[in-house]
């Protein structure tokens, strides 16, 4: 029987690559649910090809267009954000891939975990904001969470068969983004078009900017803390410009295991969807002759101070990572419109950390209130 999957965010970068994996393995995977925020044309195209049980368009104003286009099919059509929370509870699902970007994924992710299904998660913001609650829910409902981020997938793979051995440290690798080696003066002049030119990875706009600021790596540190039960002191970042070593685990005996591969998100997507099996594919292979030199260097935290921001938020805990995430989302959106400068992004986040009330042990409602308050504050500051 095929693994019946729901892809939340099927029109985004991860979602479209997940469907490439499905195309490559039609006997292993069946598409039950596809969802999109507003990219109605691509959602319709995907639905016609994969014939899911149901589709959801979050933008309710586009419901009629989807319904008209799929009127000759048996596909059920739903609209609105609440529909996302309901659709993940379908009994026919085996695996739910969360590839919605940002804080918007939190509620449907929690609902998905409550089903006890397998969760393949490509959204790091949910763990950044509410990692403790996510972990508690997963334990309570016995849901398996498989990371899709290449770095966390690498750690997950390195830990296979090692659960009885204590981890001394993990190393999250970073490409360094398009501005590796640049100074603050240069970064003060860059525009969104410059920051979107990632040297190694093809990703969505938001995550590409996060990679350029290195906030993406900061978020990955926080996510790793919750995914693997680590202390902040056990998590380190190394800049690795070739993006071949996706991350490493160092054990108490000093041994280090690493997961290597070409920078292709289809590999960790396939691993998460197919776990525990490694499915044969025809993706390009790593040839070490073409990568005879692999470089590693420490990140420049004075220039890319988002790493220091993330470390501070991770150590302080409570609602502070939620503040950082909300401020970052608004700042990145403004930068993409060229409304603010590149170096304004960390400044706006730092200001938010200083002005938003700190809550040591927040509830889920506290997270939503913090997120809303932070976004409003940053918008007021920008405007």
Beta strands, then each sheet from edge to edge (+ up, - down):
strand 1: 3-8
strand 2: 29-36
strand 3: 54-57
strand 4: 76-79
strand 5: 95-98
strand 6: 118-121
strand 7: 145-147
strand 8: 167-174
strand 9: 235-239
strand 10: 245-251
strand 11: 256-260
sheet 1: 4+ 3+ 2+ 1+ 5+ 6+ 7+
sheet 2: 9+ 8+ 10- 11+
end
